[in-house]
Amino acid sequence: MTAATQPPIVELKGVHKVYKLGKVEVPALKGIDLTISSGEFAVIAGPSGSGKTTLLNLIGCVDVATRGAVNVDGHDTATLSESKLTRLRLDRLGFIFQSFNLVGVLDAFDNVEFPLLLQGNLTKAERRARVEAIMDSVGLRDTMRHRPNELSGGQRQRVAIARALVTRPRIVMADEPTANLDSTTGHQIIDVMKRLNHDEGTTFIFSTHDPKVMAQADRSIELIDGRISQTSVRDDGRLDEPHSALV
């Protein structure tokens, strides 16, 4: 089956999400129709409050739609039990947070290894080899035994990327992954994700309101007030050279 004929790895049909604050209903998403292909590097763009994080949470199976269908990697998430949703998140999905969400008492190696321990299907030697390989790929060979407070913001974000990728997920979601980083470091982080997307074929979906980051995506889906306002696709098919070398 070619890439063109493969079913989408993510498909949303008529998705609405409404939050209830007491007696008040707050609509966050309003009739979202969206498909994302395997191996895409896609950006969910838009201003704060446009629904970007809500959309990522639905795709990431950490929230459920009020109405409509959310299919992830061939699974209708509305039909899955909580235990099956947990397994889907653990085995097929990776998450990168703008606040890093690293465990302060663990060093970088142990933070990255943690999801493999939760999976429970690799030996200690296999886990070590997997962690070392992914940390090397994001430029962290020399900082594996440093704790988060001993790392720069860019290094901590690379640890978060390595942790998201170590389980070899099919989809990685990143919520404003450059928000807490300076411009140069932010470009380096996007470069890391683009290289891994290109080399591993992992699907990346991340949110941002930074137009310079949006310009590097294969496709940009813009949200305004909970609706998709426009979609733009890069037509050159090329992978940009990194803005700067890994440090």
C-alpha positions in Angstrom: 0.0 0.0 0.0 1.5 3.3 -1.0 1.6 6.5 1.1 -1.1 7.9 -1.1 -3.5 5.0 -0.5 -2.8 4.4 3.2 -5.6 5.4 5.5 -4.9 8.6 7.5 -3.2 8.0 10.8 -5.4 10.6 12.4 -9.0 11.5 11.3 -11.5 13.8 12.9 -15.0 14.1 11.7 -17.4 16.8 12.9 -15.6 17.1 16.2 -17.0 19.5 18.8 -15.6 20.0 22.3 -17.6 21.9 25.0 -16.3 22.6 28.5 -18.8 23.2 31.3 -17.9 25.9 33.9 -20.8 25.6 36.3 -23.9 26.4 34.3 -21.9 28.0 31.5 -20.9 26.0 28.4 -17.7 27.1 26.7 -17.2 25.8 23.1 -13.5 25.0 22.5 -13.8 23.2 19.1 -16.7 23.7 16.6 -17.1 21.1 13.9 -13.5 20.1 13.2 -12.9 17.9 10.1 -9.2 16.9 9.8 -7.0 14.1 8.4 -3.3 13.7 9.0 -1.2 11.2 7.0 1.4 8.9 8.4 4.8 10.6 8.4 3.5 14.2 8.2 5.1 17.1 10.0 2.0 19.1 10.7 1.5 22.3 12.7 -1.7 23.3 14.5 -1.4 27.1 14.4 -3.4 29.9 15.9 -3.6 32.5 18.7 -3.9 31.6 22.4 -7.5 30.3 23.1 -8.1 29.1 19.5 -8.4 25.5 20.5 -4.9 24.2 19.7 -4.2 22.4 23.0 -7.8 21.0 23.1 -7.3 19.5 19.6 -4.0 17.9 20.6 -5.5 16.5 23.7 -8.3 14.8 21.7 -5.7 13.3 19.2 -3.6 12.3 22.2 -6.4 10.5 23.9 -6.2 12.5 27.1 -9.6 14.0 26.5 -12.8 13.0 24.7 -14.9 14.9 22.2 -18.3 16.1 23.1 -19.6 15.2 19.7 -18.0 13.7 16.6 -15.5 11.0 15.8 -11.8 10.9 16.6 -9.8 8.0 15.0 -6.2 7.6 15.9 -3.9 4.9 14.3 -7.0 2.9 13.2 -8.8 3.1 16.5 -12.1 4.9 17.1 -11.1 6.4 20.5 -14.7 6.7 21.7 -15.1 2.9 21.7 -12.0 2.2 23.7 -12.0 1.4 27.4 -9.8 3.5 29.7 -7.2 0.7 29.9 -7.1 0.4 26.1 -6.7 4.2 25.8 -3.8 4.1 28.3 -2.2 1.4 26.2 -2.7 3.3 23.0 -1.1 6.4 24.6 1.8 4.3 25.9 2.6 2.2 22.8 1.6 4.5 19.9 1.8 8.1 21.1 4.5 10.4 22.3 4.1 13.8 24.1 6.4 16.8 24.3 5.3 19.6 26.6 6.3 23.2 26.6 7.1 23.0 30.4 9.3 19.8 29.7 7.5 17.8 32.5 10.8 16.1 33.5 11.2 14.3 36.9 13.6 16.5 38.8 15.0 13.7 41.0 15.9 11.6 38.0 18.8 12.2 35.6 18.3 12.6 31.9 18.9 8.9 31.1 16.3 7.8 33.8 13.8 10.4 32.5 14.0 9.0 29.0 14.0 5.3 30.2 10.8 5.8 32.3 8.2 5.1 29.6 10.0 1.9 28.7 9.7 0.8 32.3 6.0 1.4 32.0 5.7 -0.6 28.8 7.5 -3.5 30.5 8.5 -5.4 27.4 12.3 -4.9 27.2 15.2 -6.2 29.2 17.5 -3.9 31.1 20.1 -4.2 28.4 17.6 -3.5 25.6 16.3 -0.5 27.5 19.8 0.9 27.9 20.7 0.4 24.2 17.4 2.1 23.2 17.9 5.1 25.5 21.5 5.6 24.6 20.7 5.5 20.9 17.9 8.1 21.0 19.8 10.4 23.3 22.8 10.3 21.0 20.4 11.2 18.1 19.3 14.4 19.9 22.8 15.4 20.9 22.8 14.4 24.5 25.5 11.8 24.6 27.6 13.7 27.2 24.7 14.8 29.5 22.9 11.5 30.1 23.7 11.5 33.8 22.8 15.2 34.4 19.7 16.1 36.3 17.2 18.5 34.7 18.4 21.5 36.9 21.9 20.9 35.5 20.7 21.3 31.9 19.9 24.3 29.7 16.4 24.9 28.5 17.3 23.5 25.1 18.9 20.4 26.6 15.8 19.8 28.8 13.6 20.0 25.7 15.8 17.5 23.9 15.4 15.2 26.9 11.7 15.6 26.5 11.9 14.8 22.8 14.0 11.7 23.5 11.5 10.5 26.1 8.7 11.0 23.6 10.5 9.0 20.9 12.1 6.2 22.9 9.0 4.0 22.7 9.1 4.4 18.9 5.6 5.9 18.8 3.8 6.3 15.5 2.7 9.8 16.4 4.4 12.5 18.5 2.5 15.6 19.7 4.2 18.7 20.9 2.3 21.5 22.6 4.1 24.8 22.0 7.5 23.1 22.3 9.5 26.3 21.7 7.5 28.6 23.9 10.0 28.7 26.8 13.1 28.8 24.6 15.0 31.6 22.9 14.7 31.9 19.2 18.0 30.2 18.3 17.3 27.2 20.7 13.8 27.0 19.4 15.0 26.6 15.8 17.4 23.9 16.9 14.6 22.0 18.6 12.4 22.2 15.5 15.4 21.0 13.4 15.8 18.0 15.7 12.2 17.1 15.3 12.3 17.5 11.5 15.4 15.3 11.2 13.8 12.6 13.3 10.6 12.9 11.2 12.6 12.6 8.0 14.8 9.7 9.3 12.3 7.7 11.2 9.1 8.5 9.4 7.4 9.4 12.7 4.3 11.6 12.4 4.7 14.9 14.2 1.8 17.2 15.2 2.6 20.2 17.2 0.9 23.5 18.2 2.4 26.9 17.9 1.5 30.6 17.3 5.0 31.4 16.0 5.0 32.1 12.3 8.7 31.3 11.9 8.0 27.8 13.3 4.9 27.4 11.1 6.9 28.1 8.0 9.0 25.0 8.6 6.1 22.6 8.6 4.9 20.4 5.8 1.4 21.6 6.5 0.0 24.3 8.7 -3.6 24.0 10.0 -4.8 27.3 11.4 -7.4 27.5 14.1 -9.5 30.5 14.9 -12.1 30.4 17.6 -12.3 26.6 17.6 -12.7 26.3 13.8 -10.2 25.5 11.0 -9.8 28.8 9.1 -7.3 27.7 6.5 -4.7 25.0 5.7 -1.5 25.7 3.8 0.9 23.0 2.4 4.5 23.3 1.4 4.9 22.4 -2.2 8.7 22.0 -2.5 8.9 18.7 -0.6 12.3 19.6 0.6 13.9 19.2 4.1 15.5 22.5 5.2 19.0 22.4 6.4 19.3 22.9 10.2 19.6 26.5 11.3 22.5 25.6 13.5 24.4 22.5 14.6 23.4 20.6 17.7 25.3 21.7 20.7 
